[in-house]
Amino acid sequence: MRFWIIIGVLFSVLSCEVFEPTVPADDEILDGPVPGLTAGETIQFQRGDVAFNDEIFTTRNGLGPYFVATSCGSCHPGDGKGHPFTTLTRFGQSDISGNQFLHQGGPQLQHRAIPGFTPEVLPNAPFARFTPPANTGLGYLDAISDAQILAMADPLDADGDGISGVPNWIDLKPYVTTRPNSIPMSGKYIGRFGKKGATYDLLQQTATAYNQDIGINSTFEPIDTYSGDAVDPEISDQTIHDVVFYLKTLKVPTPRVPDHDIELGRTVFENLNCSGCHKPQLQTGTSAISSLSDQPIAPYTDLLLHDMGPGLDDGYTEGSAATYEWRTPPLWGLGLSKNSQGGNYFLLHDGRARSIEEAILMHGGEATASKNAFSALSSQAKDQLIKFLESL
């Protein structure tokens, strides 16, 4: 009898090992903290992780009455890109004069509502749809200095390469604290987050998302999206700060191990001058989080606005951007996008491109020469480029 008990125990242990799910490799996931956090920072990261990914809002804890989503993580599953189901609609601004539809619920459409309320309907106004971006590496982008961003700007195309990136100069929210060594222009500051680069920092991004996406008011964004009145906070300042810290300290996507084709694809990327906007190498400045300070990074963005041509001109804008200008999206982690998008790509600002090749071919404006050069490539060179992009 004892023999069979021992055999049974061994079998159960071996069975657990066989059927236990394997831990995904670091280069297959986006979430996780940056290295080097202190014990206290790690605890705050974990609190922010819980608030971002686990807290679901209902009418009991402040949802709505108008909303788009019921949690942060529902728009950014696994900290990755969103899906058409979670794509946001922004409306009401057609030029730099500002949003003319704030009295009709602008700048964001809340197309869902709690029982007893009727969701908003898009008015006859300029609009664009924004697919939620991946969250990883945001703290590094936040730590890039204004001086470095301005050094990459070339508004008059002085070097003659056809690329003339410019910052989006925006007004600051009252609760925003400027970065050290910020470089303002005529009272406006450089925005670096969002599809149009119209958000200054991750505090603004977080407080605005709670307010406009979930209908959760805070001391930072106290105006109720339904009544237009200031109301009591429905989330604590501490939770907001925890989520901001979480977003700041999410790790950089781990590149896949390069092979011969990937290295050839990197050469194609450079030869097409994709790197004219998608800068491979940047350097962070000083950050209050020491792990983010003075770090070389490879985000493949310049955080600047570029003319993307009439095909991507939705007639809507934010800040000082033109309707045809879009901020260069970081490419790191691109190959993992499908993991959070239901197994398919939904790329560009509104998810209209269903593959990397489609996204490239929809480029226009300053990217026309690169797009045309891509079209002329052999099938093998195109495959090598896409393999390189998916390795980032």
PATORTI-303270 format. One record per residue: x, y, z of N, C-alpha, C in turn. Coordinates in steps of 0.1 Angstrom, whole numbers, padded with zeros to 4 digits, always signed. Atoms other than C-alpha are relative to their C-alpha. Layout:
XYZXYZXYZ...
This chain:
+0008-0012+0000+0000+0000+0000+0009+0013+0000-0009-0011+0000+0028+0024+0009+0006+0003-0013-0006-0001+0014+0044+0017-0025-0009+0008-0009+0009-0007+0010+0013+0028-0044-0003+0014+0004+0002-0014-0005+0009+0059-0022+0012+0008-0005-0012-0007+0005+0045+0069-0031-0001+0002-0015+0002-0001+0015+0038+0062-0068-0010+0011-0003+0011-0010+0002+0006+0083-0066+0005+0014+0002-0006-0013-0003+0024+0112-0051+0009+0005-0011-0010-0003+0010+0052+0111-0076-0008+0003-0013+0008-0002+0013+0026+0109-0105-0006+0014+0001+0007-0013-0001+0007+0139-0092+0010+0012-0001-0010-0011+0002+0039+0160-0089+0004+0001-0014-0004+0000+0014+0050+0150-0124-0011+0006-0008+0011-0005+0007+0016+0158-0137-0001+0015+0000+0001-0015-0001+0016+0193-0123+0011+0006-0008-0011-0006+0008+0050+0199-0139-0003+0000-0015+0002+0001+0015+0038+0187-0173-0011+0010-0004+0012-0008+0004+0005+0207-0173+0001+0014+0005-0002-0014-0005+0018+0238-0155+0004+0009-0011-0004-0009+0011+0019+0268-0179+0014+0005+0001-0014-0005+0000+0053+0279-0189+0000+0015+0001-0001-0014-0002+0065+0313-0180+0005+0006-0013-0004-0006+0012+0067+0335-0211+0013+0007+0000-0013-0006+0000+0101+0347-0222-0002+0015+0001+0001-0014-0002+0109+0383-0214-0003+0008-0013+0002-0007+0013+0109+0393-0251-0014-0003-0006+0014+0003+0004+0073+0380-0254-0011+0008+0007+0009-0008-0008+0057+0403-0229+0005+0014+0001-0003-0015-0001+0055+0441-0224+0000+0004+0014+0001-0005-0014+0047+0444-0187+0012-0005+0008-0011+0002-0009+0072+0444-0159+0008+0013+0002-0007-0012-0004+0093+0470-0141+0013+0002-0006-0013-0002+0004+0124+0487-0152+0010-0005+0010-0009+0005-0010+0155+0473-0135+0005+0011+0009-0007-0010-0009+0171+0490-0105-0010+0007+0009+0008-0007-0009+0140+0501-0086+0003-0004+0015-0002+0003-0014+0143+0504-0048-0011-0008+0005+0011+0007-0006+0122+0484-0024-0013+0008+0000+0011-0009-0001+0099+0514-0019-0006+0002-0014+0005-0002+0013+0096+0520-0056-0007-0012-0006+0006+0012+0005+0088+0484-0063-0014-0001+0006+0014+0000-0006+0059+0486-0038-0009+0009-0007+0008-0010+0007+0046+0517-0055-0004-0005-0014+0003+0006+0013+0049+0500-0089-0011-0010+0001+0010+0010-0002+0029+0471-0076-0014+0006+0003+0013-0007-0003+0002+0494-0062-0006+0005-0013+0004-0005+0013+0000+0511-0096-0005-0011-0009+0004+0011+0009-0002+0478-0114-0014-0005+0004+0014+0005-0004-0032+0467-0093-0010+0010-0004+0010-0010+0003-0050+0500-0098-0002+0001-0015+0001-0001+0015-0042+0500-0136-0007-0012-0006+0004+0012+0007-0049+0464-0144-0012-0008+0007+0010+0008-0007-0072+0450-0117-0012+0007+0005+0012-0007-0005-0096+0477-0106-0010+0003-0011+0011-0002+0009-0129+0476-0124-0010+0010+0006+0009-0010-0005-0152+0505-0121-0015-0003-0004+0015+0002+0002-0190+0502-0117-0007+0012+0006+0007-0011-0006-0217+0525-0105+0003+0002+0015-0003+0000-0014-0207+0516-0070+0013+0008+0004-0012-0007-0003-0173+0532-0073+0003+0011-0010-0002-0013+0007-0179+0561-0096-0001-0001-0015+0000+0001+0015-0182+0548-0132-0011+0010-0006+0009-0009+0008-0197+0573-0156-0005+0012+0006+0011+0008+0008-0225+0582-0161+0004-0002-0014-0005+0003+0014-0208+0586-0195+0014-0006+0002-0013+0006+0000-0178+0564-0202+0004-0006-0013-0005+0007+0011-0157+0546-0228+0004-0014+0004-0005+0013-0005-0142+0518-0207-0002-0001+0015+0002+0001-0014-0145+0504-0172+0013-0003+0008-0013+0002-0007-0108+0500-0164+0011+0005-0009-0011-0004+0009-0074+0512-0176+0005-0012-0008-0005+0011+0007-0063+0477-0185-0008-0005-0011+0009+0004+0011-0093+0471-0207+0004+0006-0013-0004-0007+0012-0079+0496-0232+0014-0004-0004-0014+0003+0002-0043+0485-0228+0003-0014+0006-0002+0013-0005-0044+0447-0223+0015-0004+0000-0014+0004+0000-0010+0434-0212+0009+0012-0002-0008-0013+0002+0002+0471-0214+0003+0002-0015-0002-0002+0014-0001+0467-0252-0010+0009-0007+0009-0008+0008-0020+0484-0280-0014-0004+0002+0014+0002+0000-0057+0487-0280-0005-0006-0013+0007+0007+0011-0082+0471-0304-0011+0010-0005+0011-0009+0005-0109+0488-0326-0012+0001+0010+0011-0001-0010-0134+0480-0298+0003+0010+0011-0004-0010-0011-0115+0503-0274+0005+0013-0006-0005-0013+0007-0106+0530-0300-0009+0011+0004+0007-0012-0005-0115+0565-0288-0003+0009-0012+0003-0010+0010-0132+0592-0308+0002+0014+0007-0002-0014-0005-0119+0628-0303-0005+0009-0011+0006-0009+0010-0137+0657-0319+0000+0014+0005+0003-0014-0003-0142+0694-0321+0010+0010-0003-0010-0011+0003-0110+0711-0332+0005-0003-0014-0004+0002+0014-0101+0717-0369+0012+0009-0003-0012-0009+0002-0073+0743-0365+0006+0004+0014-0006-0004-0012-0051+0759-0339-0007+0010+0009+0008-0010-0008-0078+0782-0327-0007-0006+0013+0005+0007-0011-0089+0755-0302-0013-0007-0002+0012+0008+0001-0118+0732-0296-0013+0008+0001+0013-0008+0001-0152+0747-0306-0012-0008+0005+0011+0009-0003-0173+0718-0293+0001-0005+0015-0001+0004-0014-0165+0717-0256-0014+0000+0007+0013-0001-0005-0201+0727-0249-0009-0012-0004+0007+0012+0004-0212+0695-0267+0007-0013+0003-0007+0012-0005-0190+0671-0248+0014-0002-0005-0014+0002+0005-0157+0676-0266+0010+0001+0011-0006+0005+0013-0129+0667-0269-0002-0015-0002+0001+0014+0002-0139+0631-0264-0014-0005+0001+0013+0006+0000-0170+0611-0272+0000-0011+0010+0003+0011-0009-0183+0589-0244-0012-0007-0005+0011+0007+0008-0204+0564-0264-0006-0011+0008+0007+0009-0009-0214+0543-0234-0005+0008+0012+0006-0007-0011-0235+0552-0204-0006-0011+0010+0006+0009-0010-0247+0536-0171-0015+0000-0002+0014+0001+0002-0284+0525-0170-0007+0013+0005+0008-0012-0003-0308+0555-0170+0006+0012-0007-0006-0011+0007-0285+0577-0191+0002-0004-0015-0002+0003+0014-0282+0580-0229+0014+0004-0004-0014-0003+0004-0247+0578-0244+0001+0012-0009-0002-0011+0009-0233+0608-0262+0000-0004-0015+0001+0003+0015-0238+0610-0300+0010+0011-0006-0009-0009+0006-0211+0625-0322-0007+0011-0007+0006-0011+0007-0221+0660-0333+0006+0001-0014-0006-0003+0013-0214+0674-0368+0012+0008+0002-0012-0007-0003-0178+0682-0360+0012-0008-0005-0012+0007+0005-0143+0673-0372+0004-0010+0011-0003+0010-0010-0132+0641-0355+0011-0010-0005-0010+0010+0004-0105+0614-0355-0001-0011+0011+0000+0012-0009-0103+0579-0339+0014-0003+0004-0013+0002-0005-0074+0571-0317+0000-0014+0007-0002+0013-0007-0064+0535-0309+0009+0001+0011-0009-0001-0011-0049+0532-0275+0014-0006-0003-0013+0005+0003-0011+0528-0277+0005-0009+0011-0007+0007-0011+0012+0505-0258+0006+0009+0010-0005-0008-0011+0024+0517-0224+0015-0001+0003-0014+0003-0005+0059+0504-0222+0010+0011-0004-0010-0010+0003+0089+0526-0219-0003+0014+0001+0005-0014+0000+0069+0557-0213+0008+0009+0009-0009-0008-0009+0091+0569-0184+0012+0005-0006-0012-0004+0007+0121+0569-0206-0003+0012-0010+0003-0011+0009+0103+0591-0232-0003+0012+0008+0003-0011-0009+0091+0613-0203+0013+0007+0004-0013-0005-0005+0128+0618-0193+0008+0006-0011-0008-0007+0011+0140+0630-0227-0001+0015+0001+0000-0014-0002+0150+0666-0225-0007+0008-0012+0005-0009+0010+0133+0694-0244+0011+0004-0010-0011-0004+0009+0167+0704-0258+0002-0011-0010-0003+0011+0010+0171+0669-0274-0012+0000-0010+0011+0000+0009+0136+0671-0289+0001+0012-0010-0002-0012+0009+0143+0706-0303+0011-0002-0010-0011+0002+0009+0176+0695-0317-0003-0009-0012+0004+0009+0011+0158+0669-0338-0010+0007-0009+0009-0007+0008+0133+0694-0351+0006+0007-0012-0005-0006+0012+0138+0708-0386-0011+0007-0008+0012-0006+0006+0108+0731-0394+0002+0005-0014-0002-0005+0013+0124+0745-0425+0007-0009-0009-0007+0010+0007+0140+0713-0437+0014+0005-0005-0013-0006+0003+0174+0729-0435+0010-0010-0006-0010+0010+0005+0192+0696-0443-0005-0006-0014+0004+0003+0014+0171+0691-0475-0004-0015-0002+0004+0014+0002+0160+0655-0467-0015-0002-0001+0014+0001+0001+0123+0663-0470-0008-0002+0013+0006+0003-0013+0116+0657-0433+0002+0013+0009+0000-0012-0007+0107+0687-0412-0008+0000+0013+0008+0002-0012+0095+0676-0378+0000+0012+0009+0001-0012-0009+0082+0702-0353-0007-0005+0013+0007+0004-0012+0070+0700-0317-0015+0005+0000+0013-0005-0002+0034+0704-0307+0000+0009+0013+0000-0009-0011+0033+0735-0285-0014+0001+0006+0013+0001-0006+0005+0733-0260+0000+0008+0013+0002-0007-0013-0009+0751-0230+0000-0011+0011-0001+0010-0011-0003+0734-0196-0013+0000+0008+0011+0001-0010-0030+0721-0173+0005+0007+0013-0004-0007-0012-0030+0740-0140+0008-0009+0010-0007+0009-0010-0018+0709-0120+0013-0005-0005-0012+0006+0006+0011+0701-0143+0012+0008+0006-0013-0006-0004+0047+0708-0129+0009-0002-0012-0009+0001+0012+0071+0716-0157+0013-0008+0004-0012+0008-0002+0102+0694-0161+0012+0010+0002-0012-0009-0001+0136+0708-0151+0006+0003-0014-0006-0004+0013+0152+0727-0180-0010+0000-0011+0009-0002+0011+0120+0730-0199+0003+0012-0008-0003-0011+0009+0122+0752-0229-0014+0005-0006+0013-0004+0005+0089+0771-0234+0001+0010-0012+0000-0010+0011+0079+0793-0264-0013+0007+0001+0012-0008-0001+0055+0821-0260-0010-0005+0010+0009+0005-0011+0041+0806-0228-0005-0014-0002+0004+0014+0003+0035+0772-0244+0012-0010+0002-0010+0010-0003+0053+0739-0238-0001-0011-0010+0000+0011+0010+0063+0709-0258-0008-0012+0006+0007+0013-0003+0038+0680-0257+0007-0012-0006-0007+0012+0006+0051+0645-0262-0008-0013+0001+0008+0012+0000+0024+0620-0255-0013+0002-0007+0013-0001+0008-0008+0612-0275+0003-0001-0014-0002+0001+0015-0013+0607-0312+0005+0013-0006-0004-0013+0006-0008+0644-0318+0010+0007+0009-0010-0006-0009+0017+0649-0290-0006+0012+0008+0007-0011-0007-0009+0671-0272+0000-0001+0015+0000+0002-0014-0003+0658-0237+0014+0002+0005-0013-0004-0005+0025+0672-0216+0008-0011+0008-0006+0010-0008+0032+0644-0191-0009-0011+0004+0008+0012-0004+0020+0611-0176-0011+0003+0011+0010-0004-0010+0001+0629-0148-0012+0005-0008+0011-0005+0009-0020+0647-0174-0007-0011-0007+0006+0012+0007-0024+0615-0194-0009-0008+0009+0007+0009-0009-0035+0595-0164-0013+0007+0005+0012-0007-0006-0059+0621-0148-0011+0002-0011+0010-0003+0011-0075+0629-0182-0006-0013-0004+0005+0013+0004-0079+0592-0190-0011-0005+0010+0010+0003-0010-0097+0585-0157-0013+0008-0003+0012-0009+0002-0120+0615-0164-0007-0003-0012+0006+0001+0013-0127+0611-0201-0003-0014-0004+0002+0013+0004-0124+0574-0205-0010-0008+0009+0008+0008-0010-0141+0561-0173-0010+0008+0007+0009-0008-0007-0159+0591-0160+0003+0001+0015-0005-0001-0014-0138+0592-0128+0006+0013+0003-0005-0013-0003-0132+0626-0114+0011+0000+0011-0011-0001-0010-0101+0636-0093+0002+0014+0003-0003-0014-0002-0087+0667-0078+0007+0007-0011-0007-0005+0012-0067+0671-0110-0010+0003-0011+0010-0002+0011-0097+0667-0134-0014-0001+0007+0012+0001-0008-0128+0675-0112-0013+0002-0008+0012-0003+0007-0152+0684-0140-0007-0013-0005+0008+0011+0004-0179+0658-0145-0003+0001-0015+0002+0000+0015-0182+0648-0182-0015+0001-0004+0014+0000+0003-0220+0646-0179-0006+0014+0003+0006-0012-0005-0230+0677-0159+0008+0013-0004-0008-0012+0002-0201+0700-0167+0004+0007+0013-0003-0007-0013-0198+0708-0130+0011-0007+0007-0010+0005-0009-0170+0703-0105-0006-0009+0010+0005+0009-0010-0177+0673-0083+0011-0005+0009-0009+0006-0009-0161+0655-0054+0009-0011-0006-0009+0010+0006-0131+0633-0062-0006-0014+0002+0004+0014-0001-0139+0596-0070+0011-0009+0000-0013+0008-0001-0103+0585-0069+0010+0009+0008-0010-0008-0008-0075+0595-0045+0012+0005-0008-0012-0005+0006-0045+0615-0054+0011-0011+0000-0010+0011-0002-0024+0586-0041-0001-0010-0011+0002+0010+0011-0039+0562-0066+0004+0006-0014-0004-0006+0013-0034+0586-0095+0015+0000+0000-0015+0000+0000+0003+0590-0085+0006-0014-0001-0005+0013+0001+0007+0553-0081-0001-0005-0015+0001+0004+0014-0006+0547-0117+0010+0008-0008-0011-0008+0008+0017+0575-0130+0013-0007+0002-0013+0007-0002+0046+0558-0113+0001-0013-0007+0000+0013+0007+0036+0524-0127+0003+0003-0015-0003-0003+0014+0035+0539-0162+0014+0005-0003-0014-0005+0001+0068+0556-0157+0010-0011+0001-0010+0010-0003+0085+0525-0146-0002-0014-0007+0001+0012+0009+0072+0499-0171+0013-0001-0008-0013+0003+0007+0102+0483-0188-0001+0003-0014-0001-0001+0015+0114+0489-0223-0002-0014-0006+0002+0013+0006+0103+0461-0246+0014-0006-0004-0012+0007+0002+0130+0435-0249+0001-0005-0015+0000+0004+0014+0141+0431-0286+0003-0015-0002-0003+0014+0003+0141+0397-0301+0014-0002-0005-0014+0002+0003+0175+0381-0307+0002+0002-0015-0002-0002+0015+0188+0394-0341+0006-0011-0007-0006+0009+0008+0196+0371-0369+0005+0007-0013-0005-0006+0012+0210+0376-0404-0010+0009-0007+0011-0008+0007+0177+0387-0420-0003+0013+0008+0003-0012-0008+0170+0411-0391+0010+0011-0002-0011-0010+0002+0204+0428-0395-0001+0006-0014+0002-0006+0014+0197+0431-0433-0012+0009+0000+0012-0008-0001+0163+0445-0425+0003+0014+0007-0004-0013-0006+0180+0471-0402+0007+0009-0011-0007-0008+0011+0201+0482-0432-0010+0006-0009+0010-0005+0009+0170+0485-0454-0007+0012+0007+0006-0011-0008+0154+0506-0426+0008+0013-0001-0008-0012+0001+0183+0530-0427+0001+0005-0014+0000-0005+0014+0185+0531-0465-0012+0007-0005+0012-0006+0004+0149+0540-0468-0002+0013+0007+0001-0012-0008+0155+0569-0443-0012-0001+0009+0010+0001-0010+0128+0555-0420+0005+0007+0013-0006-0005-0012+0152+0566-0393+0000+0016+0000+0001-0014+0000+0147+0602-0403-0011+0005+0010+0010-0003-0010+0116+0602-0381+0000-0010+0012+0000+0011-0010+0118+0569-0362+0015-0001+0005-0014-0001-0004+0151+0578-0345+0004-0013+0009-0004+0012-0007+0169+0546-0333+0006+0002+0014-0007-0002-0013+0189+0561-0305-0003+0014+0006+0002-0012-0008+0180+0587-0279+0007-0002+0014-0006+0000-0013+0194+0596-0245-0009+0007+0010+0008-0007-0010+0173+0603-0214+0008+0010+0008-0007-0010-0009+0181+0633-0192-0001-0004+0014+0001+0003-0014+0178+0636-0155-0015-0003+0004+0013+0003-0005+0148+0620-0138+0000-0002+0015+0001+0002-0014+0136+0619-0102+0001-0015+0003-0002+0014-0002+0136+0581-0107+0013-0004-0006-0014+0002+0004+0173+0572-0108+0001-0010-0011-0001+0011+0010+0167+0541-0130-0002+0006-0014+0003-0006+0013+0155+0564-0158+0010+0010-0005-0009-0011+0003+0183+0590-0157+0011-0004-0009-0012+0001+0009+0209+0593-0184+0002-0014-0006+0000+0013+0006+0200+0561-0202-0001+0001-0015+0001+0001+0015+0206+0553-0239-0012-0009-0002+0012+0008+0004+0173+0540-0254-0002+0000-0015+0003+0002+0015+0161+0528-0288-0015-0001-0002+0014+0000+0001+0125+0539-0290-0005+0001-0015+0004-0002+0014+0124+0546-0328-0011+0011-0001+0009-0012+0001+0107+0580-0324+0008+0012+0002-0006-0013-0003+0116+0617-0324-0009+0008+0008+0010-0007-0008+0085+0627-0305-0005+0013-0006+0003-0012+0008+0079+0653-0332-0013-0002-0009+0011+0001+0010+0049+0661-0355+0006+0000-0014-0004+0000+0015+0053+0653-0392-0013+0000-0008+0011+0000+0010+0031+0659-0422-0001-0014-0006+0002+0014+0005+0017+0625-0431-0009-0001-0012+0007+0000+0013-0002+0636-0462-0015+0000+0001+0014-0001+0000-0038+0639-0472-0007-0013+0004+0007+0013-0003-0046+0602-0467-0002-0002+0015+0002+0001-0014-0041+0605-0430-0004+0013+0007+0006-0012-0005-0057+0639-0426-0014-0002+0003+0014+0003-0004-0088+0634-0406-0008+0013+0002+0007-0013-0002-0096+0671-0403-0001+0004+0014+0001-0002-0014-0092+0670-0366+0014+0002+0006-0013-0002-0005-0063+0683-0345-0001+0004+0015-0001-0004-0014-0051+0692-0310+0013+0009+0002-0011-0008-0002-0028+0719-0297+0003+0008-0013-0004-0008+0011-0007+0736-0324+0002-0008-0013-0002+0009+0011-0006+0706-0347-0010+0003-0012+0009+0000+0011-0021+0707-0382-0007-0013-0001+0009+0012+0001-0048+0682-0391+0008-0011-0007-0008+0010+0007-0023+0663-0413+0013-0004+0007-0012+0003-0008+0004+0662-0386-0003-0010+0011+0001+0010-0010+0009+0632-0364+0014-0002+0007-0012+0003-0007+0035+0625-0337+0006-0014-0004-0006+0013+0003+0060+0598-0346-0002-0010+0011+0002+0010-0011+0049+0567-0327+0013-0008+0002-0011+0009-0003+0076+0546-0310-0002-0013-0007+0001+0013+0006+0083+0514-0328+0004-0012+0009-0005+0011-0009+0098+0494-0299-0013-0008+0005+0011+0008-0003+0075+0465-0291-0010-0003-0011+0010+0001+0011+0058+0466-0325-0004-0014-0002+0003+0014+0003+0061+0429-0330-0009-0007+0010+0009+0006-0011+0042+0422-0298-0014+0006-0001+0013-0006+0000+0012+0443-0308-0011-0009-0002+0010+0009+0003-0008+0414-0321-0005-0007+0013+0003+0007-0012-0007+0398-0286-0011+0007+0007+0011-0007-0007-0030+0425-0272-0011+0005-0010+0010-0004+0009-0050+0431-0304-0007-0012-0006+0009+0011+0004-0067+0397-0307+0007-0008-0011-0007+0008+0010-0040+0382-0330+0002+0006-0013-0002-0007+0013-0041+0408-0357+0005+0014+0003-0005-0013-0001-0024+0441-0363-0012+0010-0003+0008-0012+0003-0044+0474-0361+0009+0012+0003-0011-0010-0001-0018+0501-0368-0004+0013-0005+0002-0014+0002-0016+0538-0374-0009+0006+0011+0006-0006-0012-0034+0563-0352-0014-0006+0003+0013+0005-0002-0068+0547-0357-0002-0015-0003+0001+0014+0002-0060+0511-0364-0004-0004-0014+0005+0003+0014-0069+0513-0401+0009-0010-0007-0010+0009+0007-0037+0494-0412+0000-0014+0006+0002+0014-0006-0041+0456-0408+0013-0007-0001-0013+0006+0000-0004+0449-0414+0011+0011+0000-0011-0010+0001+0030+0466-0412+0002+0005-0014-0001-0004+0014+0032+0467-0450-0011+0010-0003+0011-0009+0002-0002+0484-0451+0003+0014+0006-0003-0013-0007+0009+0510-0425+0010+0008-0008-0010-0007+0007+0040+0518-0445-0006+0006-0013+0006-0005+0013+0020+0522-0478-0010+0011+0002+0009-0010-0003-0004+0545-0461+0007+0013+0004-0008-0012-0003+0024+0570-0452-0001+0009-0012-0001-0010+0010+0024+0602-0472+0008+0012+0005-0006-0012-0005+0036+0637-0469+0015-0001+0000-0015+0000-0002+0072+0638-0455+0005-0014-0002-0005+0014+0001+0073+0600-0457-0002-0006-0014+0003+0004+0013+0064+0598-0494+0012-0007-0007-0012+0005+0007+0099+0592-0507+0004-0014+0006-0003+0013-0006+0105+0564-0481-0010-0011-0004+0011+0009+0004+0071+0548-0490+0003-0005-0014-0002+0003+0014+0079+0549-0527+0012-0010-0001-0011+0008+0000+0113+0534-0521-0003-0014+0005+0005+0013-0005+0097+0506-0500-0007-0008-0011+0008+0006+0011+0073+0499-0529+0009-0006-0010-0009+0005+0010+0103+0494-0552+0009-0012+0005-0009+0011-0006+0120+0468-0529-0004-0013-0006+0003+0014+0003+0122+0432-0538-0008-0006+0012+0008+0007-0011+0099+0408-0518+0009-0004+0011-0009+0005-0010+0129+0395-0500+0004+0012+0009-0004-0012-0008+0140+0430-0488-0012+0005+0008+0012-0004-0008+0104+0439-0477-0001-0010+0012+0001+0009-0011+0103+0407-0457+0011+0002+0011-0011-0003-0010+0137+0415-0441-0003+0012+0008+0003-0012-0007+0125+0450-0432-0011-0003+0010+0011+0003-0009+0093+0437-0416+0004-0009+0011-0006+0009-0011+0112+0410-0397+0008+0008+0010-0008-0009-0008+0135+0437-0384-0010+0008+0009+0009-0008-0008+0105+0459-0373-0007-0009+0011+0007+0009-0010+0088+0429-0356+0010-0005+0011-0010+0004-0010+0121+0423-0337+0002+0010+0011-0003-0012-0008+0121+0457-0320-0006-0002+0014
